[in-house]
Amino acid sequence: MIGLPLWIKYNQRAYMYYVLTPPCKRDLSFEILLEGVNCKVHLDNADVWVESHQGNDVTFDTELIQLIGKAINGHFHIKKHNF
């Protein structure tokens, strides 16, 4: 699912990203295309948005991932459930 590009400002720079796989009620993780790199983001045990590392050497700043996670969470209105 690639739609219009989304933008977020962090450290006086604008980052462009696309939502590839949106979150849902059963699985809060999502996948984005951030600066041309596929990035999977999920909530950890402390309810912090973190980037999943699957053989990808490129990592982004944790605060940037937090901002993107909050923006996507607000857009899709996802609440954490205990299943």
All heavy atoms as an XYZ file, in Angstrom:
684
protein
N       0.850     -1.175      0.000
C       0.000      0.000      0.000
C       0.891      1.231      0.000
O       1.438      1.602      1.011
C      -0.877     -0.039      1.252
C      -1.584      1.238      1.534
S      -2.527      1.073      3.057
C      -2.814      2.754      3.389
N       1.090      1.786     -1.142
C       1.836      3.033     -1.207
C       0.874      4.101     -1.698
O       0.281      3.978     -2.754
C       3.049      2.924     -2.139
C       4.076      1.962     -1.555
C       3.672      4.283     -2.356
C       5.343      1.856     -2.334
N       0.722      5.110     -0.895
C      -0.136      6.221     -1.265
C       0.716      7.458     -1.461
O       1.819      7.401     -1.981
N       0.198      8.540     -1.009
C       0.936      9.786     -1.074
C       2.078      9.768     -0.071
O       1.977      9.140      0.975
C      -0.002     10.954     -0.772
C      -1.114     11.177     -1.784
C      -2.062     12.258     -1.284
C      -0.553     11.561     -3.133
N       3.148     10.465     -0.369
C       4.246     10.507      0.600
C       3.840     11.273      1.849
O       3.078     12.233      1.784
C       5.370     11.225     -0.152
C       4.695     11.991     -1.223
C       3.440     11.231     -1.568
N       4.327     10.823      2.974
C       4.101     11.503      4.242
C       5.416     12.153      4.656
O       6.491     11.677      4.320
C       3.637     10.500      5.299
C       2.358      9.747      4.960
C       2.121      8.632      5.953
C       1.190     10.697      4.937
N       5.315     13.235      5.389
C       6.486     13.988      5.800
C       6.491     14.172      7.299
O       5.436     14.325      7.925
C       6.494     15.373      5.155
C       6.559     15.337      3.681
C       5.499     15.246      2.814
C       7.719     15.359      2.873
N       5.934     15.217      1.526
C       7.304     15.300      1.527
C       9.080     15.435      3.144
C       8.194     15.308      0.473
C       9.963     15.454      2.083
C       9.520     15.388      0.773
N       7.671     14.159      7.875
C       7.820     14.469      9.291
C       9.100     15.279      9.445
O      10.097     15.013      8.770
C       7.832     13.194     10.159
C       7.611     13.542     11.598
C       9.088     12.395      9.968
C       7.033     12.422     12.407
N       9.038     16.305     10.281
C      10.222     17.130     10.529
C      10.902     16.672     11.798
O      10.258     16.490     12.832
C       9.817     18.593     10.683
C      10.048     19.412      9.460
C       9.822     20.851      9.733
C      11.113     21.560      9.434
N      10.972     22.987      9.403
N      12.209     16.483     11.706
C      12.996     16.053     12.852
C      14.392     16.657     12.723
O      15.039     16.523     11.677
C      13.062     14.524     12.914
C      13.967     13.997     13.974
C      13.642     14.147     15.319
C      15.154     13.373     13.653
C      14.486     13.679     16.302
C      16.000     12.897     14.623
C      15.661     13.053     15.955
O      16.502     12.589     16.923
N      14.847     17.304     13.767
C      16.168     17.950     13.784
C      16.375     18.869     12.580
O      17.377     18.780     11.876
C      17.290     16.920     13.846
C      17.506     16.403     15.240
O      17.005     16.961     16.212
N      18.248     15.323     15.352
N      15.406     19.714     12.333
C      15.450     20.710     11.268
C      15.630     20.100      9.881
O      16.224     20.697      8.991
C      16.546     21.733     11.538
C      16.348     22.486     12.822
C      17.457     23.474     13.087
O      18.450     23.522     12.388
N      17.271     24.282     14.112
N      15.113     18.882      9.721
C      15.152     18.211      8.431
C      13.817     17.531      8.192
O      13.200     17.004      9.122
C      16.267     17.169      8.424
C      16.379     16.463      7.102
C      17.575     15.552      7.031
N      17.468     14.813      5.788
C      17.786     13.551      5.649
N      18.249     12.873      6.674
N      17.659     12.953      4.503
N      13.359     17.539      6.956
C      12.111     16.872      6.602
C      12.431     15.478      6.065
O      13.286     15.321      5.182
C      11.353     17.670      5.555
N      11.773     14.474      6.626
C      11.936     13.093      6.185
C      10.669     12.662      5.472
O       9.559     12.873      5.968
C      12.173     12.158      7.379
C      13.518     12.333      8.029
C      13.703     13.265      9.039
C      14.596     11.554      7.636
C      14.943     13.422      9.640
C      15.836     11.701      8.231
C      16.004     12.637      9.228
O      17.225     12.786      9.811
N      10.820     12.035      4.316
C       9.685     11.547      3.552
C       9.582     10.036      3.755
O      10.588      9.331      3.739
C       9.874     11.847      2.074
C       8.718     11.386      1.216
S       8.925     11.782     -0.526
C      10.236     10.663     -0.968
N       8.354      9.567      3.962
C       8.147      8.126      4.106
C       6.801      7.731      3.537
O       5.905      8.557      3.379
C       8.271      7.688      5.568
C       7.234      8.255      6.505
C       6.089      7.535      6.818
C       7.395      9.507      7.074
C       5.136      8.051      7.680
C       6.452     10.025      7.933
C       5.322      9.295      8.233
O       4.381      9.806      9.081
N       6.682      6.472      3.182
C       5.445      5.879      2.688
C       5.065      4.735      3.613
O       5.932      4.000      4.073
C       5.627      5.299      1.278
C       5.909      6.308      0.206
C       7.215      6.672     -0.099
C       4.878      6.877     -0.527
C       7.486      7.585     -1.105
C       5.142      7.790     -1.528
C       6.445      8.143     -1.810
O       6.710      9.041     -2.799
N       3.782      4.533      3.840
C       3.314      3.390      4.613
C       3.150      2.220      3.648
O       2.355      2.280      2.717
C       1.973      3.695      5.325
C       1.468      2.461      6.054
C       2.131      4.864      6.281
N       3.925      1.167      3.857
C       3.842     -0.027      3.014
C       2.825     -1.013      3.570
O       2.019     -1.571      2.844
C       5.212     -0.705      2.902
C       6.323      0.134      2.279
C       7.646     -0.632      2.324
C       5.979      0.531      0.869
N       2.901     -1.267      4.877
C       1.978     -2.171      5.559
C       1.444     -1.438      6.780
O       2.189     -1.196      7.731
C       2.696     -3.455      6.014
O       3.379     -4.020      4.910
C       1.710     -4.453      6.575
N       0.172     -1.058      6.784
C      -0.363     -0.305      7.921
C      -0.585     -1.200      9.140
O      -0.711     -2.417      9.008
C      -1.692      0.233      7.396
C      -2.092     -0.734      6.340
C      -0.815     -1.252      5.738
N      -0.628     -0.603     10.322
C      -0.930     -1.380     11.529
C      -2.401     -1.779     11.556
O      -3.235     -1.172     10.875
C      -0.594     -0.418     12.665
C      -0.747      0.939     12.070
C      -0.393      0.808     10.628
N      -2.696     -2.799     12.341
C      -4.080     -3.217     12.535
C      -4.276     -3.553     14.009
O      -3.347     -3.474     14.798
C      -4.424     -4.401     11.641
S      -3.511     -5.883     12.010
N      -5.491     -3.933     14.381
C      -5.777     -4.201     15.796
C      -5.019     -5.414     16.324
O      -4.643     -5.452     17.480
C      -7.281     -4.396     15.994
C      -8.052     -3.121     15.820
C      -9.522     -3.316     16.082
C     -10.247     -2.002     15.876
N     -11.683     -2.141     16.119
N      -4.798     -6.413     15.501
C      -4.099     -7.627     15.937
C      -2.584     -7.465     15.942
O      -1.889     -8.070     16.734
C      -4.467     -8.798     15.033
C      -5.808     -9.350     15.360
C      -5.575    -10.761     15.834
N      -6.806    -11.386     16.208
C      -7.040    -11.816     17.431
N      -6.149    -11.658     18.365
N      -8.156    -12.413     17.713
N      -2.075     -6.682     15.009
C      -0.625     -6.515     14.866
C      -0.326     -5.029     14.718
O      -0.610     -4.429     13.691
C      -0.118     -7.273     13.645
C       1.387     -7.199     13.483
O       2.076     -6.774     14.431
O       1.872     -7.583     12.399
N       0.244     -4.450     15.764
C       0.507     -3.016     15.753
C       1.746     -2.642     14.956
O       2.002     -1.465     14.732
C       0.659     -2.503     17.189
C      -0.574     -2.612     18.063
C      -0.285     -2.069     19.455
C      -1.738     -1.857     17.449
N       2.521     -3.624     14.516
C       3.715     -3.301     13.743
C       3.297     -2.826     12.353
O       2.221     -3.145     11.859
C       4.638     -4.505     13.641
O       4.034     -5.529     12.909
N       4.158     -2.047     11.752
C       3.906     -1.561     10.396
C       5.229     -1.448      9.672
O       6.296     -1.455     10.277
C       3.166     -0.220     10.419
C       3.881      0.859     11.185
C       4.803      1.685     10.566
C       3.617      1.049     12.530
C       5.453      2.678     11.280
C       4.260      2.041     13.252
C       5.179      2.860     12.627
N       5.133     -1.374      8.364
C       6.325     -1.256      7.540
C       6.235      0.029      6.731
O       5.179      0.344      6.173
C       6.446     -2.462      6.609
C       7.771     -2.542      5.918
C       7.939     -3.841      5.146
O       7.104     -4.747      5.311
O       8.896     -3.928      4.375
N       7.346      0.751      6.693
C       7.391      2.005      5.953
C       8.593      2.001      5.017
O       9.533      1.231      5.204
C       7.466      3.237      6.892
C       8.694      3.167      7.794
C       6.199      3.403      7.688
C       8.932      4.408      8.633
N       8.521      2.851      4.030
C       9.656      3.124      3.171
C      10.151      4.501      3.575
O       9.507      5.512      3.308
C       9.233      3.097      1.699
C      10.323      3.301      0.672
C      11.321      2.147      0.732
C       9.730      3.399     -0.724
N      11.262      4.543      4.292
C      11.801      5.780      4.860
C      13.119      6.101      4.173
O      14.071      5.325      4.264
C      12.004      5.623      6.367
C      12.655      6.763      7.126
C      11.840      8.043      6.996
C      12.808      6.412      8.602
N      13.132      7.220      3.466
C      14.340      7.647      2.759
C      14.868      6.547      1.839
O      16.069      6.336      1.731
C      15.422      8.070      3.759
C      15.045      9.260      4.602
C      14.970     10.551      3.805
O      15.934     10.874      3.120
O      13.934     11.223      3.877
N      13.945      5.815      1.209
C      14.330      4.771      0.266
C      14.707      3.436      0.882
O      15.155      2.541      0.181
N      14.542      3.287      2.194
C      14.908      2.054      2.900
C      13.660      1.461      3.546
O      12.925      2.162      4.240
C      15.975      2.341      3.983
C      16.301      1.089      4.770
C      17.225      2.920      3.360
N      13.409      0.156      3.321
C      12.305     -0.520      4.004
C      12.622     -0.615      5.488
O      13.718     -1.028      5.862
C      12.074     -1.918      3.449
C      11.367     -1.894      2.121
O      10.964     -0.844      1.631
N      11.226     -3.051      1.523
N      11.658     -0.266      6.313
C      11.872     -0.228      7.752
C      10.621     -0.768      8.440
O       9.522     -0.275      8.209
C      12.134      1.223      8.160
S      12.391      1.486      9.895
N      10.788     -1.810      9.251
C       9.667     -2.362     10.010
C       9.732     -1.803     11.430
O      10.781     -1.817     12.063
C       9.720     -3.884     10.033
C       8.493     -4.467     10.681
C       8.292     -5.896     10.316
C       7.050     -6.366     11.031
N       6.230     -7.218     10.253
N       8.611     -1.304     11.910
C       8.538     -0.660     13.217
C       7.486     -1.386     14.047
O       6.427     -1.752     13.539
C       8.175      0.837     13.060
C       8.086      1.530     14.404
C       9.176      1.545     12.168
N       7.811     -1.607     15.336
C       6.853     -2.270     16.221
C       6.963     -1.679     17.625
O       7.926     -0.990     17.944
C       7.100     -3.783     16.245
C       8.371     -4.170     16.924
N       9.589     -4.165     16.281
C       8.627     -4.555     18.195
C      10.528     -4.535     17.123
N       9.972     -4.780     18.301
N       5.975     -1.983     18.450
C       6.003     -1.579     19.856
C       6.742     -2.635     20.654
O       6.454     -3.826     20.534
C       4.574     -1.451     20.412
C       3.859     -0.133     20.209
C       2.433     -0.227     20.735
C       4.580      1.009     20.867
N       7.669     -2.204     21.502
C       8.351     -3.168     22.359
C       7.574     -3.336     23.664
O       6.461     -2.831     23.808
C       9.805     -2.764     22.601
C       9.946     -1.490     23.412
O       8.929     -0.892     23.808
O      11.102     -1.078     23.647
N       8.127     -4.063     24.611
C       7.432     -4.339     25.876
C       7.184     -3.083     26.712
O       6.290     -3.061     27.543
C       8.222     -5.356     26.693
C       8.237     -6.707     26.029
O       7.349     -7.033     25.245
N       9.258     -7.496     26.305
N       7.981     -2.048     26.506
C       7.831     -0.798     27.248
C       6.954      0.207     26.501
O       6.942      1.383     26.830
C       9.195     -0.184     27.526
N       6.203     -0.260     25.484
C       5.350      0.584     24.653
C       6.118      1.712     23.985
O       5.660      2.854     23.911
C       4.181      1.152     25.456
C       3.143      0.098     25.807
O       3.111     -0.943     25.126
O       2.367      0.324     26.739
N       7.294      1.377     23.487
C       8.135      2.320     22.762
C       8.248      1.829     21.326
O       8.494      0.642     21.088
C       9.534      2.416     23.412
C      10.451      3.311     22.605
C       9.431      2.903     24.842
N       8.070      2.722     20.362
C       8.211      2.349     18.965
C       9.683      2.137     18.663
O      10.505      3.006     18.893
C       7.649      3.440     18.052
C       6.166      3.567     18.137
C       5.481      4.557     18.759
C       5.197      2.681     17.594
N       4.131      4.335     18.638
C       3.927      3.193     17.921
C       5.263      1.505     16.864
C       2.757      2.567     17.538
C       4.090      0.885     16.487
C       2.849      1.412     16.818
N      10.022      0.963     18.136
C      11.402      0.633     17.799
C      11.453      0.054     16.393
O      10.488     -0.517     15.898
C      12.032     -0.359     18.803
C      12.190      0.267     20.170
C      11.231     -1.634     18.893
N      12.616      0.193     15.789
C      12.843     -0.331     14.454
C      13.286     -1.785     14.559
O      14.146     -2.120     15.365
C      13.923      0.512     13.783
C      14.290      0.091     12.406
C      15.404      0.952     11.851
O      15.931      1.822     12.550
O      15.764      0.710     10.690
N      12.691     -2.655     13.753
C      13.107     -4.059     13.707
C      14.323     -4.170     12.809
O      14.377     -3.565     11.750
C      11.985     -4.932     13.148
O      10.874     -4.891     13.990
N      15.274     -4.960     13.235
C      16.487     -5.147     12.457
C      16.482     -6.540     11.864
O      16.567     -7.513     12.583
C      17.724     -4.957     13.334
C      17.764     -3.627     14.005
N      18.120     -2.483     13.350
C      17.467     -3.262     15.264
C      18.057     -1.460     14.185
N      17.657     -1.907     15.361
N      16.368     -6.622     10.557
C      16.366     -7.917      9.877
C      17.448     -7.915      8.804
O      17.181     -7.830      7.615
C      15.008     -8.192      9.254
C      13.906     -8.304     10.284
C      12.557     -8.461      9.629
O      12.394     -8.240      8.446
N      11.572     -8.842     10.419
N      18.692     -7.954      9.230
C      19.789     -7.980      8.282
C      20.020     -6.653      7.588
O      20.721     -6.592      6.594
N      19.414     -5.601      8.090
C      19.540     -4.285      7.479
C      20.526     -3.457      8.292
O      20.309     -3.217      9.466
C      18.164     -3.619      7.434
C      18.157     -2.404      6.534
O      19.174     -2.028      5.971
N      17.005     -1.800      6.392
N      21.611     -3.009      7.680
C      22.627     -2.260      8.400
C      22.229     -0.807      8.645
O      22.771     -0.157      9.519
C      23.955     -2.289      7.638
C      24.550     -3.684      7.600
O      24.199     -4.495      8.480
O      25.346     -3.952      6.696
N      21.279     -0.303      7.864
C      20.867      1.086      8.008
C      19.879      1.196      9.166
O      18.872      0.513      9.207
C      20.201      1.593      6.706
C      19.716      3.010      6.868
C      21.161      1.480      5.555
N      20.207      2.019     10.141
C      19.288      2.266     11.248
C      19.057      3.761     11.346
O      19.928      4.568     11.017
C      19.847      1.744     12.585
O      21.099      2.361     12.830
C      20.010      0.238     12.566
N      17.889      4.095     11.802
C      17.509      5.488     11.948
C      17.503      5.862     13.419
O      17.440      5.001     14.288
C      16.132      5.726     11.317
C      16.128      5.492      9.835
C      15.668      4.307      9.300
C      16.604      6.468      8.975
C      15.672      4.093      7.933
C      16.618      6.260      7.607
C      16.149      5.071      7.086
N      17.543      7.133     13.691
C      17.530      7.641     15.051
C      16.256      7.180     15.764
O      15.164      7.203     15.191
C      17.603      9.164     15.019
C      17.874      9.783     16.367
O      17.832      9.060     17.380
O      18.132     10.991     16.414
N      16.395      6.752     17.007
C      15.247      6.233     17.756
C      14.176      7.299     17.958
O      12.989      6.974     17.963
C      15.689      5.679     19.121
O      16.388      6.692     19.842
C      16.592      4.475     18.949
N      14.554      8.549     18.116
C      13.555      9.614     18.280
C      12.766      9.827     16.998
O      11.565     10.108     17.047
C      14.232     10.904     18.725
C      14.766     10.837     20.141
C      15.411     12.145     20.568
O      15.044     13.205     20.027
O      16.288     12.096     21.441
N      13.417      9.683     15.843
C      12.718      9.787     14.561
C      11.702      8.662     14.434
O      10.557      8.888     14.040
C      13.718      9.739     13.409
C      13.128      9.692     12.006
C      12.307     10.937     11.710
C      14.234      9.505     10.977
N      12.094      7.448     14.790
C      11.177      6.308     14.736
C      10.004      6.528     15.692
O       8.860      6.208     15.374
C      11.927      4.996     15.048
C      13.019      4.737     14.007
C      10.974      3.817     15.137
C      12.525      4.569     12.592
N      10.276      7.087     16.870
C       9.212      7.399     17.831
C       8.201      8.373     17.224
O       6.992      8.185     17.347
C       9.794      8.022     19.103
C      10.407      7.048     20.053
C       9.357      6.174     20.685
O       8.294      6.633     21.071
N       9.648      4.897     20.777
N       8.678      9.424     16.588
C       7.793     10.421     15.986
C       6.947      9.815     14.869
O       5.746     10.077     14.779
C       8.607     11.596     15.444
C       9.215     12.523     16.471
C      10.126     13.541     15.809
C       8.121     13.238     17.249
N       7.560      8.998     14.048
C       6.818      8.347     12.962
C       5.789      7.382     13.533
O       4.640      7.332     13.074
C       7.780      7.637     11.993
C       8.614      8.682     11.247
C       7.027      6.737     11.027
C       9.716      8.106     10.398
N       6.171      6.613     14.558
C       5.221      5.689     15.196
C       4.028      6.417     15.775
O       2.883      5.989     15.609
N       4.265      7.528     16.439
C       3.161      8.311     17.008
C       2.279      8.903     15.922
O       1.057      8.940     16.053
C       3.706      9.411     17.910
C       4.293      8.885     19.198
C       4.877     10.000     20.040
C       5.516      9.448     21.298
N       6.129     10.498     22.112
N       2.889      9.369     14.835
C       2.113      9.944     13.736
C       1.230      8.883     13.078
O       0.046      9.120     12.816
C       3.053     10.565     12.705
N       1.778      7.706     12.823
C       0.998      6.635     12.198
C      -0.053      6.110     13.153
O      -1.185      5.837     12.757
C       1.931      5.517     11.695
C       2.711      6.053     10.498
C       1.161      4.259     11.346
C       3.687      5.103      9.904
N       0.283      5.992     14.432
C      -0.679      5.559     15.440
C      -1.856      6.529     15.501
O      -3.011      6.128     15.568
C      -0.004      5.459     16.799
C      -0.896      4.849     17.844
O      -1.793      4.081     17.535
N      -0.648      5.192     19.089
N      -1.588      7.817     15.445
C      -2.657      8.815     15.455
C      -3.485      8.787     14.186
O      -4.699      8.998     14.215
N      -2.851      8.494     13.066
C      -3.571      8.452     11.792
C      -4.504      7.254     11.709
O      -5.629      7.360     11.245
C      -2.578      8.429     10.636
C      -3.214      8.358      9.292
N      -3.852      9.440      8.721
C      -3.347      7.335      8.418
C      -4.341      9.076      7.546
N      -4.043      7.807      7.346
N      -4.034      6.090     12.161
C      -4.836      4.878     12.059
C      -5.668      4.596     13.302
O      -6.419      3.635     13.344
C      -3.933      3.672     11.761
C      -3.426      3.658     10.347
C      -2.167      4.137     10.054
C      -4.215      3.203      9.315
C      -1.680      4.143      8.759
C      -3.749      3.195      8.016
C      -2.477      3.680      7.741
N      -5.547      5.419     14.344
C      -6.318      5.277     15.591
C      -6.228      3.871     16.170
O      -7.232      3.223     16.467
C      -7.788      5.651     15.367
C      -7.983      6.998     14.780
N      -7.722      8.149     15.479
C      -8.374      7.401     13.557
C      -7.964      9.192     14.729
N      -8.343      8.777     13.539
N      -5.020      3.382     16.327
C      -4.788      2.036     16.832
C      -4.564      2.088     18.339
O      -3.785      2.880     18.823
C      -3.562      1.395     16.139
C      -3.787      1.309     14.636
C      -3.256      0.029     16.719
C      -4.939      0.431     14.226
N      -5.265      1.227     19.054
C      -5.079      1.097     20.499
C      -4.514     -0.280     20.782
O      -4.877     -1.259     20.154
C      -6.400      1.266     21.231
C      -6.977      2.655     21.085
C      -8.281      2.773     21.821
C      -8.860      4.154     21.621
N     -10.157      4.301     22.210
N      -3.614     -0.351     21.758
C      -3.005     -1.638     22.095
C      -3.995     -2.484     22.878
O      -4.594     -2.034     23.843
C      -1.737     -1.412     22.921
C      -0.991     -2.679     23.186
C       0.320     -2.400     23.873
C       1.044     -3.697     24.101
N       2.296     -3.481     24.781
N      -4.160     -3.716     22.431
C      -5.044     -4.666     23.102
C      -4.206     -5.828     23.611
O      -3.194     -6.183     23.024
C      -6.099     -5.212     22.138
C      -7.042     -4.172     21.644
N      -8.035     -3.635     22.421
C      -7.124     -3.534     20.443
C      -8.710     -2.740     21.709
N      -8.169     -2.671     20.516
N      -4.637     -6.436     24.662
C      -3.986     -7.652     25.172
C      -4.786     -8.851     24.704
O      -5.865     -9.110     25.190
C      -3.912     -7.625     26.702
C      -3.012     -6.521     27.196
O      -2.053     -6.174     26.541
N      -3.339     -5.963     28.343
N      -4.254     -9.561     23.728
C      -4.970    -10.714     23.186
C      -4.461    -11.977     23.821
O      -3.365    -12.214     24.031
C      -4.787    -10.793     21.662
C      -5.486     -9.692     20.954
C      -4.772     -8.637     20.419
C      -6.852     -9.688     20.828
C      -5.409     -7.622     19.756
C      -7.501     -8.672     20.159
C      -6.771     -7.639     19.620
